């Protein structure tokens, strides 16, 4: 069985995640994001649950990552930018 790697690139909000989810459901592809390891790194570095960097709170509800963290004084997006996204 051969492996297929499909890379989806484009500007923010153009539907890359939508296409990835479609491929995952249609053909059992595995979705891997460039930023996933960075999200985990930020969670460990700042001591914040990783779900916040994925845009969800601890109950799985949507979370706005542009909110400023009360302790660090920067947004969750800015934390990711400091690490390299």
ABEGO torsion letter per residue (X at the ends): XBBBBBBBBEBBGAGAAAAAAAAAAAAGBBBBBAAAAAAAAAAAAAGBBAAAAAGBBAAGBBBBAABBBAAAGBBAAAAAAAAGX
